[in-house]
Amino acid sequence: MSSYFGKNIRIQIFGQSHSEALGVVIDGLPAGLSIDMQQVQTFLDRRRGGQNDYSTARAETDQPRIVSGLVNGVTCGAPLCALFENTDIRSKDYQHVAKIPRPSHVDYYAGVKYGDNHDWRGGGHFSGRMTVLLCFAGAVCLQLLNSWDVHIGAHIEQICTVHDRRYDPTAVSADELNHSGSFPVNDASVEEPMKRVMLDAAKRGDSVGGVIECAIIGLPTGIGNPPFDGIENCLTNAVFAIPAVRGIEFGMGFAAAEIFGSEHNDAFCIVDGQLNHKSNNAGGAVGGLTTGMPLIFRVPVKPTPSIAVEQDSVNLETMQETKLSVWGRHDPCIVPRAVPCIEAAAAIVLADMMAVVNRA
């Protein structure tokens, strides 16, 4: 396993979906940083399941127990460690997984890699449950970034065939990134159609996917360390730690393949005596470095693979083809709960990359 991330602010996660507890250690935070734990809990609650009809019924409290690193709510220089207890587990729901793997899940492949020692309960350390640790670390890093006037936000750009309005790539405000409502979209009129698609899929025992768009503002020009630690490289690495993510595009992304360079290039201009850009098709990143424009990327999220619709699988004990229906507590759409996970991944990356700059 590779359970570490970062060079200057280092994150380590541990635990499994159905282990007694899981936790995260954040090393490298500056001493003297005041952490608002209520803000952290609010961020964690955005990811938490069991709150509506389009998320899993598994209802963990997701309340962190701080073990070290904080004194009276302020970082003291020691590693910050938080534990989360697993209190709402039903391991019996996964008894079949060891011999009949679920299609598009990691069950079979992890069994080949780890053998009989693989923890198949709830997906083990591959589970989306582990993203609570990502979100805790991200919530802390967001407060550090905000102190540097860097702001991150994401919204549901698409669920199935229903689309939200994208961010304006040249003019994103901090207020636009603060989705205070429970359903993070830019255009409130798409909320009900998106929910209807998810609930209809749930009624059929099926699932749907979607796209999340994330924007980061306040970044100075030149953040990134190409060729292997460029800003796009590091964001991609962290974002793919979120289960169900299937890709990433920056700025215009794949649509750039359909136009000419004269249409795609972001021409320079002068605004208020400062160099600026007339457009932001690059999405705020060129050559592995930030351009000073809003950094914008989008991430497709696949439909939840655990579905009650009957699928084809194989019984690994008899090596006979069989049918499988996955029952239990699963999200008909992962996208809404994945939005804070994307924000958290971005926050961890930017805090790590900017730590050296801001300590110099």
N, C-alpha and C positions, 0 to 999 in steps of 0.2 A: 504493500500500500504506500501511497504518497500522501501523507496527511499534513504536510507543511506547505505554507505559501508565504512569499515575501522575503525581502533581504534586509530592509531597514526597520520596518514594523512587521514582525513575523507572527503568523497565525498557525496554530496547531489545533486540530480537532481530534476527538476520540469518542468512541462509543458506537452503538448500533441501534437500530430501530427499536428493538425489544430488549436491549440490555437494561440493567437496573437504572443506569443514568448515562448521559452523554455530556461532553463538555468541550470547552474551548479555552486555549491559553493565548493571550496576546502579549508578546514581548516587544519592547522597543518604544512603547508609548512614552512621551515626555512626562517627567514628573511635574505635578502642579496643574494638570488638566482636570477641570471640574466636570464630572460626568453626571448629567441629569438622568437618573434612572427611570423617572417617569416617562421621559421621551424615549428611552430605550424600550420600555415596556409597550408603549404605544406603537412603536415600530414593529416589535415582535408580534403584537396582536393582529397586525395586518396580514401576517403569514399564517396565523393560527387557524386550524380547522375547527369544525363543529359549530360554526356560527351562522350557517345558512344552508339552503337546499342544494347549492351547487358546489359544496366542498365536502370532504370526508367527514363522516360522523365521529371519527376519532377526536376526542376533545381533551387534549393535554392542556395544562394550565400555562405552560411555557413561561414560567416565572423563574428567572435565574437566581441561583444562590451564589453570591460572590464569595470565593474562597480566599483570594489574595489580590493584592495590587491596588486596593482602594482603602484610604483612611479618611473617614468623614466625607465620603463622596468625591475625594480628590486622589488622582493617581500619585503613587509614592515612588515610582521608579522600578518597583518589583513587577514581575509578570502579572498581568490581570487574568485571573482564572474564574470562569463561571461554570456551574454545573446545572443541568436540567434533569429532573427525575422523570422517568417514564412511568406513568401511573394508569394509563388507559390502554393497555395492550391486550390483544386476543391472539396469542400465538397459534392456537388451534386452527385458526382460519387458514394457516399456511402449511398444514401437515402434508398436503398433497404435492407441494412444490418440489420436494426432493426427488420424487420419481416422475412427476408429470410437469415439465417446465412450462411456464406461461409464455406464449408468443410475445416477442418484442420486449421481454423482460430480460434481466441479466442472469436469471436462475441457472440455466444450463451452462452458460459460459463461465460463470463464477465457480460452478461445480467442477468444471474441467480444470480451472486454474488452481483452486484451493482444495479440491477433493472433498472428502467427508468432513473436513473441518470447517467448511463454509457455513456461516450462520444464515440459514434461509428464512428465519422468522422476520416477516415484514420487510424483507429485502436486505436485512443486516446493515452493513456499513454503506451499501449502495442506495439506501432508501432516501426518499425526499425528506424524511424526518430529520436527516442530518443538516438540512438547510436552516434549521433554527439556530445552529451554531454560526453559520455564515451570516445570518441576520443579526445576531448579537454583535459579532465583530464589526459588521458593517454599520450598525447603529452607533457604535462607539467611534468608528472612523469618520462617520458623517459629522459628528460633533466637533472633531478635530478639524475637518475640512471647512466647516462653517466658520470656525475661528479664523481661518485664512481667507474667508469670503469666497469659497468655492461651494457651489450648490448642485445637488443631483436630484433628479426626479424621473419617473417613468410612468407610462400609461399603457392601457390595453389598446394597441393599434388595430387589432383584428381578432375576432373570434369566429372561426369557420369562415363564412362569406360576409360577415357584418364588419364594416370598417369604421374606425374613429378618425377624426381629423388629426393629421400629423402636426408636430411642432413646426413652427416657422424656423427654418435652419439658420436664418441670419438674425433673428430677433426673439430669443427665448428669455422670458423674465423669471425671476425667482418665484413670483407668485404662481406662475403657470406650472412650476415644478412641484408645488405643494398641493397634492391631492388630498384635501382634508376629509373628503367623503369616503364612504366605505367601498365605493366602486370607482376605480381610478380611470376616468375617461375625460377627454378634453371637451367633447360634445355630449351634453347630458341626454340628448335625444336618442343616442345609440344604446343607452344602458338597458332599457327594457328589451329591445330586439336581441341583444347579446345574451341576456339572462334567459330569454325564451328559448334560444338555440341550445343552451346548456341544459336547461330543464327538460326539453323535448328529448335530447340525447339520453339523459338519465332515465327517463320513463321507458325508453326502449332497451335499457341495459347497455347502452353504448356510450361513446365519449367523443369529444371534439377537441381540436387544438386551436392555435392562434399565434399572434405575433405581439411582442412587447417592444415599445420604442423607449429608449432612454436618452436623456440629454444632460450634459454637464456644462455649467457656465462658470465663469470666473477664472478659468485656467490661463496662466501666462503662456506665452509662446516658448516652445523649446523643451517641453516636458517629454521625456522618453529617452531610451538608450539603444538605438539601433546598432547592429541589425537584429539581434535576437531578443532584446528587451525593449523594443519599440512600444509605443503606447497601444497600438492595435494588437501586438503580440500578447502583451500582458493582460489586456482586457479579455481577449479571446480565451486565454488560459483559465482565468478565473470564472468567466461566464460558463464555460463548459464543465465546471464543477457542479453545476445545477442539473439534476436529472431531467431528462426530456428535452433539453435544448438540442436543436438540430442544425444550427448554423448561426452566422452573424454577418451583418453588412454595415459598413460605415457610410454615412452620407447618402449619396445616390445609389451606392452599392451596385447590385447586379444590373440595374437599369443603365449604368454607364456603358455597358457593352453594346447598347443599341443606338448610341449617338456619336457625334463627331467630337474631336478634341476641342474644337472652337466653341462647342456648346457646353462641354464639361468643365473646361478650365475655369478656375476662380480668379478673375482678373483683379489686379490691385487698383486701389484708389486712395485718395486722401480724404479723411473725415476729421474735421476739427484739428487739422494740422498733424494728424497721425496716420500712419499707413494702415489701410484696412482692406477689405475684400468686397467686391460687388455681389458675390454669391458665396455659397458654402456647399457646393456639390461634393467636396471631399469629406464633409462631415467633421471638420475640425482637426483632421490628422493627415499629414503628408510625410512620407519617408520615415515613419515611426515617431515623428515629433508633433506635438500640438501646435496649431497655427494661431491660437488666440481667439478663434471663432468658437461658437458653441460646438462641443464634441457630441455628436449624435450617432447612435447605432441602434440597429433593430435585430431582434432575436426571434426566430420561429420556434415554437414549442409544440411538440407532437401531441396527438390525442393520448389520453391516459391509456396505457396498454392493458390495465386490469378492467375487463369488461365482462358483463354477464352474457353477452351474445356468444353463442356456441362457436368455438374455434377448433381448428385442427392442431393436435399436438402428438407427442409420442410418449408411451409408457417406457421409461428407461430400464425398468426391471424386466419387462417381457419383450422389449424392443418391438412392440406392436403399435401401429397408429391408433389414436384414440381421439375422443372429443373432450373438450374442456370448456367449462363455464366458470368464470372467476366471480365468486360471491364474496361479500365482505364490505368493508368501509373504504370506499375509494372516491376520488374526485371525478365527476363527469367531465371536468375541464380543469387542468392544472393552472391555466394562465393567470386568473385573478390572484391566487396566492403566490405565484412566481414573481409578480411585479416587485415587491420589496426585496426579493432575493437578487434580482438583477441590479437594483439600486445598491444593495449591500456589496455585491461583487465589485461594482465600479468604485465604490467608496474605499474598499480595501486596497485596490490597485492604486488609486490616486493618492491615498494617504501614504502608502509605502513609497511611491515614486517621488512625492513632494517632500518627504520628511527631511531629506538631506538638504534640499534647497532652503527650506524654512528654518533649519538649524544653523545654517552657515552664517 
